[in-house]
């Protein structure tokens, strides 16, 4: 993996929607996120033609990605949101432009697709930090989210991950503009769940479980097994609250490809267990978390009996959100039960 330059205050950053057109449907949410990007981090957002386009084609979204990488005035790319069909975009991207002009890319969920392409090109990226979710968080941004976005933007050191004292996953509907000023419901975080006693060190690789289904099925843009030896695998599930067999099958696929047996550690983000279309009660939400935790341990252990498995970490579709530096190094110490990542 190459080393990417860090940002400076006043830099221009591209704001793109390569996975979803919801920025055009909820511009007030996007605007709040852009204002915070400028006011809190001192970065200048630059929108492209498809940023607020609700029905941009894969070709149009790919053209904006290629243009943003080729533009020398743009120092990083931040996505507005995830989506569901970004895998269709990848074949239209001019990868030579990206290789010749590498720069930090921020996104998660369906943006896993493009991040897999970046990995194959030897370019690290940052899993997290969408404008319409983390930056536009209702009422104010979370302090932990701000801290790790700052690390990803500006810092080069290695940082230890904390476990948030509280978290939120109960969404407020974007349709009601007044919700932008309302506080989100928070609850006590139960902390990490640690399984295993080995230490581990390796490059971070992974993404969203649901997106990995399409990646594994198509097998077009996934890295080969040799490049995934001795990685630290990270995975998390999205707001669709998928059935547990989907997580199990993704892990089985990674196991049968020979990847799981060589991983140095497995990191799992806190699963989202509530959505506007799936408002689960407290007991159902806890049952979902427990069942996912069990299936991850059971499946990984079939292929790797010793790698540490740490779950309920603050990354993915709940908040606060720690940005994961995919393609950078992670260090797991089971004796001290610490996780450190290089930014």
Number of C-alpha atoms within 10 A of each C-alpha: 14 11 13 13 14 16 19 13 12 12 15 20 22 25 28 28 34 31 28 26 22 21 22 17 14 17 14 17 25 24 16 19 24 23 18 18 18 16 11 13 17 15 22 19 22 17 16 18 13 24 24 22 18 15 13 18 14 19 15 18 29 23 19 22 27 19 18 26 25 19 12 11 13 19 22 24 22 21 23 32 26 24 17 15 16 21 23 15 20 21 14 15 21 16 16 12 16 19 15 10 15 22 24 22 25 26 28 30 26 25 28 27 27 23 27 25 20 23 19 16 17 15 23 26 27 24 27 32 28 22 28 25 21 24 26 23 25 23 14 16 18 16 11 19 21 20 13 22 23 16 20 25 20 16 15 12 10 14 16 13 15 15 17 18 12 13 21 17 20 19 16 19 11 16 12 9 13 12 17 20 11 13 12 18 11 13 12 10 16 12 16 19 12 14 15 16 15 15 19 20 19 21 23 27 25 22 28 23 24 22 23 26 16 15 18 15 11 11 12 14 19 18 16 13 12 9 11 20 17 19 24 29 23 25 23 23 27 23 18 13 17 17 11 17 11 15 23 19 14 21 22 18 17 18 19 12 13 16 23 28 20 17 24 26 27 25 22 25 24 28 27 23 26 21 16 11 8 11 13 16 10 11 8 13 16 13 12 20 17 11 11 23 20 12 16 18 20 13 18 22 18 12 20 18 12 17 25 26 26 24 25 20 24 27 25 29 24 25 24 25 28 28 27 29 23 28 26 21 18 26 22 26 15 19 10 9 13 14 19 16 21 21 24
